[in-house]
Each structure stands twice: as structure tokens, then as C-alpha cells.
Amino acid sequence: MDIRWYGHASFGLRPENGVSIITDPYTPELVGYAPIPDSADLVVVSSTDDDGHCREDLVPGEHAVLNALDVVAEGGSKTVEGIEFTAMGAMEWEHHPFHDVPGQNAMYRFELDGLKIAHMGDVGNRLTSEQLDFFEDVDVLLALTGAALTIKLPDLMEMIHLRKPRLVIPMHYRTLTYKGRRGAWIEDFLAHFNDEQVDYAFGYDASITTADIPTETRVLVMDYYR
């Protein structure tokens, strides 16, 4: 599977065979990252009212769209384009400075090229026991590591230590182009790991196969598309 990080919570996932997916596309002017240049067969969003996570209309070309909150409403599981998705409801940070009421969103899981992938959506609070269980047996975790308006790093690390995802790819953290000034830099997250546990893609593209998945948790740091 080829993976590209566009920035914020948006990734492009292209399996060797099957459906290509883009996650949580954003409004470029809002977050500071470049417009997403690629098309996909399916775009998945964690909500429909957050312009940092739901702009499927800005993804080029024709594509199917899946709102993960709809999956939650329909019992937590749904098959789209031949891929089974499971989703778990969540909400933004309960003290969100821009919203009177925290927005609802969803975390979601799916499988591509034999890899079990989980996206944390925009969850803002410590995970419940049910939400922790949602991340059991994950190969690739797309993890919220910015610690501002999203889950705090101690709470994220609690989940990682308990559920032991095999490969963690950070997202939603502060970068030189990201307009979210409250976000933590990637170093704050990496401080929870030994140097030997961290790999670098040295670009915004990487290829991952089942053979690459470690037996113990490792981190893969990617650059954002530009």
C-alpha cells in the first residue's frame, strides 16, 4: 500500500489492488496545507461540519463519499466500495474555544492490502473503555498527536500502551505551515519513544506492506505534501 500525508488528518491510501481512499480532506485556507491534488475512489470523512476534516468536495474527480458518523448511526459497520468500515462515535475537546457545544465526529477502521488501519478522526478527550477496545489489533494507527483541541498526549499514550498498534503514523500536529497555533510540535509526541523506535519517511510518500509491520510498536514520521 502506498500512503501519502497531505497534512492535518488527511492521507491518501492506494493499495496494490483495490479501492483508493482519501481520509478527512481539509480546507487549505483554513489549515495552511496545499490543496489535495489527487483523486480517489472513495473519500472518508469523520464528520460533515468541520472544514478541517470534511471537505470531500475539494478532492478532484468523481468519488464515493462515506461519513463515518453515518456508519455509527447505522450500527457501527458498513460496506462501501467492497470495503468494510467500522466506526466509533467521539466528540471534539469538551472545552473547545470555537464551539459552544463540542462537535460530534467518528473514529473509523478499515482494511487495505491485508493491513488493519485505524483513523482517530477528531476525538478530543480521554478514550472510554469502549473506545479503547476499538483500537485492538491495529496494524497502522493514524494518530492525533497535536494535543491541542484533540486528545491529550498522556491519554493518547495510554491507548498506545494498552492496545499496542504496530505502526503509528502521527498527524494533526503543529508544523511550519499549519495555521493551528495551539498544536504541539512532533517532538512532544516523539519524546514518549526511544530513538530506536522511530523511523522517518523523509518525504510525504511511503510504501507499507504486511511484511513491514513490526511486532512491537514503532512510529513512522512523514512529511506533509507540498
Secondary structure, DSSP 4 states (H G I P E B T S, - for coil): -EEEEEETTEEEEE-SSS--EEES---HHHH-PPPP----SEEEES-SS-TTT--GGGSSS--EEEEHHHHHHTTSEEEETTEEEEEEEEE--TT-TT-SSPPEEEEEEEEETTEEEEE-TT--SPPPHHHHHTTTT-SEEEEE---SSS--HHHHHHHHHHH--SEEEEES-B-SS---TTPPBHHHHHTTS-GGGEEE-SSSEEE--GGG--SS-EEEE-PPP-
